[in-house]
Amino acid sequence: MINNFYKRLKNLNDLKPNNETNELFSELCKYAIENNRSLKIDKKILEINEICAKAEFEMEKFWAEKIINSKNSKIEIENFIYYKNYLKLTELEFINASFINEEKIENVLFIGGGPLPLTAIILSKKFGVNCKIIDYNQEAINLAIKLVDKLGLKEKISFVKSDILDYSDTEKYDLVYGASLIFGNDNQENILKNIKNLNFSHILLRTSHKMRQLIYKKIDKKILKKFFKEELIVHPKNEIVNSFIILTK
């Protein structure tokens, strides 16, 4: 089945949302969620990860523009096909992070927001959190700024254009968030090394588990242990694709 997905993904002419692309990625997600088996990571799996990352970026751009241009952005954002998934994941993450963190979570640094920074939007709307998003992609930031402004959240969510490998500041954060796609390359160790230099109490990193590694690359826990102490790891068994790890320095 994985070989079948690989061939179909490689044959896609366009990763932008359309009937064929949407159907294929829906099938892939369904397969990854419903098959709770271990997955041997090879070149094909890494190629699938790369295609998924590119398709996710195109999907986020499409939906960000759609929400920005809609008559009622606050309603339109809830029509995003994965909105409920993000809502459940973000609520689960925030509840667990709040339980572990001794202080109230008010200031969050989010690494890798993309064009549709749904997690930061949910954190700000539902929990009143102030979020600073860093992203290296100017196109993503431009769309995200317009979206946040349209949703009336520009006082809660700010943006900085930067590669996480070069980023530094002295602000104190209650929580640092690492998006699923920031570890898509081979720079995991250097990324984590630089993140550790920031001023925060806890860090939450999204990762993947078993067959769900078809969608997102798993964080190497051996590398994680060089920089952080694991407090909690959660592997959802429902329709939520991502796992997450909460750590301290």
C-alpha positions in Angstrom: 0.0 0.0 0.0 2.8 2.4 0.8 4.4 1.8 -2.6 1.0 2.6 -4.2 0.9 5.9 -2.3 4.5 6.6 -3.2 3.8 6.2 -7.0 0.6 8.2 -6.9 2.3 11.1 -5.0 5.3 11.1 -7.4 2.9 11.3 -10.3 1.0 14.3 -9.1 1.4 17.2 -11.5 0.3 19.8 -9.0 0.5 19.9 -5.2 -2.0 22.8 -4.9 -5.4 21.8 -3.6 -7.6 20.2 -6.3 -9.8 17.1 -6.3 -7.1 14.6 -7.1 -4.6 16.0 -4.7 -7.1 16.4 -1.9 -8.4 12.9 -2.3 -5.0 11.4 -2.3 -3.8 13.1 0.9 -7.1 12.3 2.6 -6.5 8.7 1.8 -2.9 8.9 3.0 -3.9 10.5 6.3 -6.7 7.9 6.8 -4.3 5.0 6.2 -1.7 6.5 8.6 -4.2 7.0 11.4 -6.0 3.6 11.0 -2.9 1.4 10.8 -1.1 1.5 14.1 1.9 -0.5 13.0 5.6 0.3 13.1 7.1 1.9 10.0 10.6 1.3 8.7 12.1 4.6 7.5 13.7 4.4 4.1 14.4 6.7 1.2 10.8 6.4 -0.1 9.3 7.4 3.3 11.5 10.5 3.4 10.4 11.4 -0.1 6.8 11.0 0.9 7.5 13.3 3.9 9.0 15.9 1.6 6.0 15.8 -0.8 3.6 16.1 2.2 5.5 19.1 3.5 5.3 20.9 0.1 1.6 20.0 -0.3 0.8 21.2 3.2 2.4 24.6 2.4 0.3 24.9 -0.7 -2.8 24.0 1.2 -2.1 26.5 3.9 -1.5 29.3 1.2 -4.8 28.4 -0.5 -6.8 28.4 2.7 -5.1 31.6 4.1 -6.0 33.5 0.9 -9.6 32.0 1.0 -10.1 33.1 4.6 -8.6 36.5 4.0 -10.8 37.2 1.0 -14.0 35.8 2.6 -16.8 38.0 3.9 -16.6 36.5 7.4 -13.1 35.3 8.1 -14.0 34.1 11.6 -16.6 31.6 10.2 -14.6 30.7 7.1 -11.5 29.6 9.1 -13.7 26.9 10.8 -14.4 25.5 7.3 -10.8 24.6 6.9 -10.7 20.8 6.4 -8.3 20.2 9.3 -9.6 22.9 11.7 -11.2 20.4 14.2 -8.1 18.3 14.1 -5.9 21.4 15.0 -8.4 22.5 17.6 -8.3 19.1 19.4 -4.5 18.8 19.2 -3.9 22.4 20.4 -6.3 22.0 23.3 -4.7 18.7 24.3 -1.2 20.2 24.1 -2.1 23.3 26.1 -3.9 21.4 28.8 -0.8 19.1 29.3 1.7 22.0 29.0 -0.3 24.0 31.6 -0.4 21.1 34.0 3.4 20.6 33.8 4.3 24.3 33.8 4.5 25.9 37.2 3.5 29.3 35.8 0.5 30.4 33.8 1.3 30.2 30.1 0.9 33.7 28.7 3.8 34.2 26.3 4.6 31.7 23.6 7.3 31.6 20.9 6.0 29.6 18.0 8.7 28.3 15.5 7.4 27.7 12.0 4.0 29.2 11.8 3.5 29.0 8.0 0.9 30.9 6.0 -2.0 29.6 8.2 -0.8 29.7 11.8 -3.8 27.9 13.2 -2.2 26.8 16.5 -1.2 30.4 17.4 -4.7 31.6 16.4 -6.3 29.0 18.6 -4.0 29.7 21.5 -4.8 33.4 21.3 -8.5 33.1 20.8 -9.3 30.3 23.2 -6.6 30.8 25.9 -5.7 34.5 25.6 -2.0 33.6 24.9 0.4 36.1 23.3 2.3 34.5 20.5 5.4 35.5 18.6 5.8 33.5 15.4 9.1 33.1 13.7 9.3 31.8 10.1 12.0 32.0 7.4 9.5 32.3 4.5 8.5 35.8 3.7 5.5 34.7 1.6 4.2 32.7 4.5 4.6 35.7 6.9 2.9 38.1 4.5 -0.1 35.9 4.3 -0.2 35.1 8.0 0.0 38.9 8.9 -3.0 39.6 6.7 -4.9 36.7 8.1 -4.2 37.6 11.8 -5.2 41.2 11.0 -8.5 40.1 9.4 -9.3 37.9 12.4 -8.7 40.9 14.8 -5.7 39.2 16.5 -2.8 41.5 15.6 -2.5 42.7 19.2 -2.0 39.0 20.3 0.1 37.6 17.5 3.4 39.1 16.2 5.8 37.9 13.5 9.6 37.8 13.0 11.2 36.7 9.7 14.2 34.5 10.7 15.7 31.1 10.3 15.6 29.3 13.6 19.3 28.5 13.2 20.1 32.2 13.3 17.4 33.4 15.7 18.1 34.9 19.1 16.4 37.2 21.6 16.3 37.8 25.4 12.6 37.7 26.0 11.2 35.3 28.6 8.8 32.7 27.2 6.5 30.4 29.2 6.5 27.9 26.3 8.3 27.4 23.1 6.4 25.6 20.4 8.1 23.7 17.6 5.9 23.0 14.5 5.8 19.6 12.8 7.8 20.7 9.7 10.7 22.5 11.3 12.7 19.2 11.5 12.1 18.2 8.0 15.8 18.4 7.1 19.0 17.0 8.6 19.6 20.0 10.9 17.8 18.6 14.0 20.8 18.9 16.2 21.8 22.4 15.2 18.2 23.6 15.5 17.8 22.2 19.0 21.2 23.6 20.0 20.1 27.1 19.1 16.6 26.8 20.6 18.2 25.8 23.9 19.9 29.3 24.0 16.5 31.0 24.2 14.9 32.0 27.6 12.0 29.6 28.3 10.8 27.2 30.9 9.3 24.5 28.7 9.3 23.5 25.1 6.7 21.5 23.2 7.7 19.8 20.0 5.4 18.1 17.5 6.6 14.7 16.2 5.1 11.5 14.9 4.7 7.9 15.8 4.5 4.6 13.9 2.6 4.7 10.6 1.9 8.4 11.1 5.6 9.0 10.2 4.3 8.7 6.6 3.0 12.3 7.1 5.6 13.9 9.4 9.2 13.1 10.2 9.9 11.8 13.7 12.2 13.7 16.0 15.3 11.8 16.9 15.0 11.3 20.7 18.7 10.5 21.0 19.5 14.1 19.8 16.7 15.5 22.0 18.3 14.0 25.1 21.5 16.0 24.4 19.8 19.3 25.0 16.5 18.7 26.9 14.9 16.5 29.6 11.7 14.8 28.6 8.7 15.6 30.8 5.9 14.0 28.8 5.2 12.4 25.5 1.7 11.9 24.1 0.7 9.6 21.1 -3.0 10.3 20.3 -4.9 7.3 19.1 -7.8 9.2 17.5 -7.9 11.2 14.4 -5.1 13.5 15.6 -2.1 12.8 13.4 0.7 14.4 15.5 2.3 13.2 18.7 4.0 15.8 20.9 6.8 15.9 23.5 7.0 18.4 26.3 10.6 19.0 27.7 12.6 21.2 29.9 16.3 22.3 29.8 
